[in-house]
Amino acid sequence: MGTAGNDFKQFAMPLDSEDIIEKDTNSAFIRTNLDGYLQERSISEVVIVGVITNNSVEATARMSGNLGYKTFVVSDATYTFDMKDFAGQLHTAETVHNISLANLQGEYAHILNTEEVLKRIVSGEY
């Protein structure tokens, strides 16, 4: 925060009551107090949204799952960019996104879309 390009967009400004955890690496668990924050509040489930699916989202979800949290990644609230593979072949953002979600599904996280998450909240599953 406070660095050009890293400030909150007006539409996503946190409420005064919301805590902010700043990160400086791909995983929200590395060099932050996120794990302690969740443990202190007896939070056992993590819902992940954001960018870049094959980088920060995937790294955070893997750590979350490895730390024992029931982890959910919201497929339509995450995104990425076109990417060249090691052999130089260009893959669309959609392909990179879907492969990243496939990497996470089942082993590290449960992949849901926004509608599925909202249904769980309304039904009291969360």
N, C-alpha and C positions, 0 to 999 in steps of 0.2 A: 504494500500500500504506500501511497505517496510517491511512487515512481511512475513516470510517464508510461501509459499503456497498461498499468496494473491497477489503476483505481477502479472502483465499482462503477458500473454503468448506472445511470439514474434509475432505470426500471428494476435493477437488482440490488438496490441499496438495502443493507441489513437494517432491521428494526433496532431501536435502542436496546431492546431486551435480548437481542441475539448476540451470542459470543462469536468472536472471529478468531480462527486459528490460521496464522500465516505459515506458508510453507515456502521452502526455497529449493526443493528438489522434486523429483517426479512423484514420490509417494507422500501422501499427507501424514503418514506415520513416522517418517524419518525426520529427525531434528525438530519435532514438534511435541506438544503435550497432548496430542489427540488420544492416544491410548490411555493415559492417566485420566484425562477428562472423562472419557467414556466409562472407565472402571469406577471412578469416584461417584458416578451417577447411576451405576448398575445398569448401564445400557449394553445390551447384548446383540443388537441388530443395527446394521449400518446400511443406509441407502445411498448409493453413489450416483451422482450426475456430474456432467462437466466435459471438459476437453483435455486432452486429446485421447481418444479411446485406446489406441495402441501404445500410449505412453503413460500419462499421469493416471488416467482412469484404471488401466490394467494394473499398473504398479500398486496403486492404493487398494484395489480389490484383492490382489494376491496377498498383500500384507494383512489386510483385514481378515481374510479367510484363514491365513496361516496363524494369526493371533487368536483364532477361535470365535470370531464374531460371525453371526449369521449375516451374510452379505448379499445385498441385492444391487444389481446394476440396472439402471433404467435405460433401456435400449434407445428410446426415442428422445432422451434428454442428455445424450452424449453424442459426440461427433468427432470426426477426424478429417484428414486431408489426403489427397492423392499421394502415393508413395512409390518410389522405385524399390524393387527388391534387390538382393545382393548381386543378382545377375544383370541388373540394369533395366528389367522390365517394369513398366509403369502399371500400377494397379489403381483403380478408382477408389475414392474415399469410401464408397459404399462397400466395396470388397474388403478393404483394410479393416473397416469397422466391423463387418460381419465375422471376419476371421478372428479378430481380437475378442469379440463376444463369445465365439465358439471356444477359444482358448480358456475362457473363464468358466463357462457353463458347467455346473456340476461339481467341479473340483474346488474352485475358489469362491464361486458366487452363483446366485440364481439370477437369471436374466428375465426381467419383466419390462413391459412397456408402461407408460404413464397411466393408462386406463386401468391396468391390472393393479398397480400400486394404489390408486385411488379407491378401487373396489375393496382392497384389503383394509384400507384405513376406515372406510365407511362401515364395513362389516365388523370392525373391532379386532381384526387379526393383528393389527399393530398397536 
